[in-house]
Amino acid sequence: MQFLHKHLVVSIAMISAMAMPVSAQSFVLQSSVIGSGAVNGTSTNFTALGTIGQSAIGTGTSTNFKGSWGFWYTVGAGGTVLLADINVFLEGPYAAGSMSANIPDVIPTSQPFTGAPWNYGGSESVPVTDTSPANGTPDFFDTNNTIVDWVLVQLRTGDPGSPPMSVEAERAGFVKSDGSIVDIDGSSALAFSGLAAGSYYVVVDHRNHLRAMSASSIASASSTVTHDFTTGIAQAYPGSGNTQKSLGGGHFGLFAADGNADDNVTAPDFNLYIAGTTAGATGYQAADYNLDSDVTAPDFNRYIANTTAGATSHVPDP
């Protein structure tokens, strides 16, 4: 079999609508092969029926390949795409310049921000190709073994001193051990399709860390918004105070232990810890503040330090 021909004819049934309809544009397939063969590459000869940024299962044919095959892919538009090149550290799993990726076996395959307070409706997900890691077949998180967890990124406009601000776009992606935030292919910068270049405030949210927003709006350069929260406390709004936590070595990160996601580290977060540790909770837990898949004493240590410091998010509600 040959896989050299780049002009694919593909019919795509998308999972659900999220953004704008796609048709007759140039696309990139970012794939994890379920059957056999390789389908990475750019095609200018296929039609996508669905929406930008969605994951799906599809079948297709190629001039030089006869037969059926399956793949998982993300559809990216050949039109306007704004990339977010963002770096952030989470205090919980941080140590000596990087974060530990300790929970790959419990990270959900679909974004976890559907409930309150986020109520995010995106359908970002990754493929399940292995439900039994012991069988030797790597799944998505085995292959992308530096992924720490999901994060939710917003691009906003407006004046944070006079809210409300306008959320122009938001997407879920992954933060890796080096602090880089990537799209659901595990490597590319987070892509916001259909969003024009401009100046945006960047907000990064995590399920049990205090969210942070860039200290100022970031002007896009070459259709990329770039911001590194890790290099200084002044990188986060309002640019002073306890907007992020000093992690040592000149690095800064999001405060851990906001288990109930109310933008404060207070008694309800302690109550989550007590309930979890009493029950011997393991897995993907809100009270797992150091992200090691157990609710134990190190999680209490994160909580007590940050509640004593009066840790609170400075990000205004949109």
C-alpha positions in Angstrom: 0.0 0.0 0.0 1.1 3.6 -0.7 0.4 6.6 1.4 2.1 9.3 -0.7 -0.8 11.0 -2.3 -1.8 14.2 -0.3 -5.1 14.8 -2.0 -7.7 13.0 0.1 -11.4 12.8 -0.3 -12.9 12.7 3.1 -16.4 12.8 4.5 -16.6 13.9 8.1 -19.4 13.6 10.6 -18.6 15.9 13.4 -19.5 15.3 17.0 -21.2 18.6 17.8 -21.3 22.2 16.7 -18.9 24.5 18.4 -17.7 27.2 16.1 -18.3 28.1 12.5 -19.2 25.7 9.6 -16.3 24.5 7.4 -16.3 23.8 3.7 -14.0 24.1 0.7 -11.0 25.4 2.6 -7.5 24.1 3.2 -7.2 21.9 6.2 -4.6 20.1 8.3 -5.2 16.6 9.6 -3.6 16.1 13.1 -4.1 12.4 13.5 -3.7 9.4 15.7 -4.2 6.3 13.5 -6.7 3.8 14.7 -6.4 1.4 11.7 -3.2 1.5 9.8 -1.2 3.9 7.7 -0.3 7.5 8.1 -2.6 10.4 7.4 -0.7 13.3 8.8 -0.3 16.2 6.4 -2.0 19.0 4.6 -4.8 18.4 2.0 -6.4 20.9 -0.3 -8.9 18.5 -1.9 -11.5 17.4 0.6 -14.7 18.7 2.1 -15.3 18.9 5.8 -18.9 18.8 7.0 -18.9 20.1 10.6 -17.1 22.7 12.6 -13.6 23.9 13.2 -11.7 22.5 16.1 -13.7 19.4 16.6 -12.4 15.8 17.0 -14.1 13.0 15.2 -13.7 9.6 13.7 -13.7 9.4 9.9 -13.1 7.2 6.9 -11.8 8.1 3.5 -10.2 7.0 0.3 -7.1 8.1 -1.6 -6.1 7.8 -5.2 -3.1 5.6 -4.2 -4.8 3.7 -1.4 -7.8 1.5 -2.0 -9.9 0.4 1.0 -11.3 1.8 4.2 -9.3 3.2 7.0 -10.0 5.1 10.2 -8.3 7.9 12.0 -8.9 10.5 14.7 -8.2 14.0 13.7 -8.7 17.7 14.5 -10.0 19.9 11.8 -8.2 23.3 11.5 -9.3 26.0 9.1 -7.1 27.2 6.3 -8.7 30.6 6.8 -8.2 32.9 9.8 -6.6 31.1 12.8 -5.2 32.9 15.8 -2.7 30.8 17.8 -2.1 31.2 21.5 1.4 30.5 22.5 1.0 30.5 26.3 3.1 29.3 29.2 1.9 28.8 32.8 3.0 26.7 35.8 0.6 25.1 38.3 1.9 25.2 41.9 0.5 21.8 42.8 2.7 19.5 40.7 5.6 22.0 40.4 9.2 21.2 41.5 12.6 22.5 40.4 11.7 24.2 37.2 9.0 21.8 35.8 5.8 20.1 36.7 5.3 16.4 37.3 3.0 14.6 35.0 1.7 12.0 37.5 -2.0 11.5 36.5 -2.0 10.3 32.8 -4.1 7.2 33.7 -6.9 9.3 35.3 -7.0 12.4 33.1 -10.4 12.4 31.3 -10.4 12.1 27.6 -12.9 15.0 27.3 -12.5 18.5 28.6 -13.6 18.7 32.3 -15.1 22.3 32.3 -18.7 21.5 31.5 -20.0 22.2 34.9 -20.2 25.3 37.1 -18.5 27.8 37.4 -17.2 27.4 33.9 -20.2 26.0 32.0 -18.0 25.6 28.9 -19.7 23.8 26.1 -16.8 22.9 23.9 -16.4 19.2 22.9 -12.6 19.0 22.9 -11.6 15.4 23.4 -8.8 12.9 22.6 -9.2 9.4 21.3 -9.4 6.3 23.5 -7.3 3.7 21.9 -6.3 1.7 25.0 -8.4 0.9 28.0 -5.8 -1.5 29.5 -2.3 0.0 29.6 -0.9 -3.4 30.5 -1.5 -4.8 27.1 1.4 -2.7 25.7 -0.6 -0.6 23.3 0.0 3.1 24.1 -3.0 5.4 24.4 -3.0 9.2 23.9 -1.7 10.0 27.4 1.0 7.3 27.2 2.2 8.8 23.9 2.0 12.4 25.2 3.4 11.5 28.6 4.4 15.1 29.5 0.8 16.3 29.7 0.0 17.5 33.2 -3.8 18.3 32.9 -6.5 20.1 31.1 -6.7 23.9 31.2 -9.2 26.4 29.9 -8.0 29.5 28.0 -10.0 32.6 27.2 -9.2 35.5 25.0 -10.9 38.7 26.2 -11.3 42.3 25.3 -12.3 45.3 27.3 -11.2 47.1 30.4 -10.6 44.8 33.5 -10.9 47.8 35.7 -14.5 48.4 34.4 -16.0 44.9 33.9 -17.7 43.2 32.3 -15.2 42.2 29.8 -16.0 40.4 26.5 -14.9 36.8 26.1 -14.1 36.7 22.4 -13.1 33.0 22.4 -12.3 30.2 24.7 -10.9 26.7 24.3 -9.7 23.8 26.4 -6.3 22.4 25.9 -3.4 20.8 27.8 -0.6 22.2 29.9 2.6 20.2 29.7 5.4 19.7 32.3 7.4 22.5 30.8 4.5 24.9 31.2 3.5 25.2 27.6 -0.2 25.0 26.7 -1.0 22.9 23.7 -3.9 21.9 21.6 -5.6 18.5 21.7 -3.0 17.0 19.3 -0.6 17.3 22.3 2.0 19.5 20.6 0.6 22.4 18.6 -0.2 25.9 20.0 -3.8 26.3 21.0 -5.7 27.4 17.9 -8.7 29.8 17.9 -10.3 29.5 14.5 -12.2 32.4 12.9 -10.7 34.9 15.4 -8.9 37.9 13.8 -5.5 39.2 14.9 -5.7 41.9 17.5 -5.0 42.6 21.2 -6.4 40.3 23.8 -6.2 39.6 27.5 -5.3 36.0 28.1 -7.0 34.1 31.0 -5.8 30.6 32.1 -8.1 28.6 34.3 -7.6 25.2 35.9 -10.0 23.0 37.8 -8.3 23.4 41.3 -5.9 26.3 40.9 -6.7 30.0 41.0 -7.0 31.4 37.5 -4.9 34.2 36.2 -5.1 36.9 33.5 -2.4 38.7 31.6 -1.5 42.0 33.2 -2.3 43.8 30.0 -3.8 43.1 26.6 -1.4 41.2 24.3 -1.1 42.3 20.7 -0.9 39.4 18.3 2.2 39.1 16.0 2.0 37.0 12.9 -1.4 35.8 14.0 0.0 34.5 17.4 -0.7 35.8 20.9 2.3 35.1 23.1 2.4 35.3 26.8 4.5 33.7 29.5 3.0 33.8 33.0 5.9 31.9 34.5 8.6 34.6 34.4 7.3 37.1 36.9 4.5 38.1 39.2 3.9 41.2 37.1 2.9 38.9 34.2 -0.5 38.5 35.8 -3.2 41.1 36.3 -3.1 43.6 38.0 0.7 43.2 37.9 1.3 43.3 41.7 0.3 41.6 44.9 -0.4 37.9 45.2 -1.6 37.4 41.6 0.6 34.3 41.3 2.8 32.3 43.7 6.5 32.5 43.8 7.8 28.9 43.1 11.5 29.7 43.6 14.2 30.1 41.0 12.5 33.1 39.5 9.5 31.1 38.5 5.8 31.8 39.3 2.7 29.8 39.0 -1.1 29.6 39.8 -2.0 29.1 43.4 -3.1 25.5 44.2 -6.0 24.4 46.4 -9.1 26.1 45.0 -11.0 22.9 45.0 -14.4 24.3 44.7 -13.3 26.8 42.0 -14.7 29.9 43.7 -11.6 32.0 43.1 -10.5 31.8 46.8 -8.6 29.3 48.9 -10.8 29.0 52.0 -12.6 26.6 54.3 -14.7 24.9 51.6 -11.5 23.8 50.0 -10.3 22.3 53.3 -13.7 20.5 53.6 -13.1 18.9 50.2 -9.7 17.8 51.4 -11.0 16.3 54.6 -13.8 14.4 52.8 -11.4 13.1 50.2 -8.6 12.0 52.6 -11.1 10.4 55.0 -12.6 8.4 52.1 -9.1 7.5 50.7 -10.1 9.1 47.5 -7.9 8.5 44.4 -8.1 9.4 40.8 -9.2 12.7 39.2 -10.2 14.5 42.4 -10.9 18.2 43.0 -9.1 18.0 46.3 -5.9 16.5 44.7 -4.1 19.8 45.0 -0.7 18.4 44.1 -2.0 16.3 41.2 -0.6 13.0 42.2 -4.0 11.2 42.0 -4.3 10.8 45.8 -5.9 13.1 48.4 -3.3 13.0 51.2 -1.2 15.3 53.5 0.7 17.0 50.7 -2.6 18.4 49.4 -3.3 19.8 52.9 0.1 21.4 52.9 -0.8 23.3 49.7 -4.1 24.4 51.2 -2.9 25.6 54.5 0.0 27.7 53.0 -2.3 29.4 50.5 -5.3 30.0 52.8 -2.9 31.6 55.3 -1.6 33.8 52.5 -5.1 34.9 51.7 -4.8 33.6 48.1 -7.5 34.9 45.8 -7.9 35.3 42.1 -7.7 38.8 40.7 -9.4 38.0 37.5 -12.7 39.9 37.0 -15.8 37.9 36.0 -16.6 38.6 32.3 
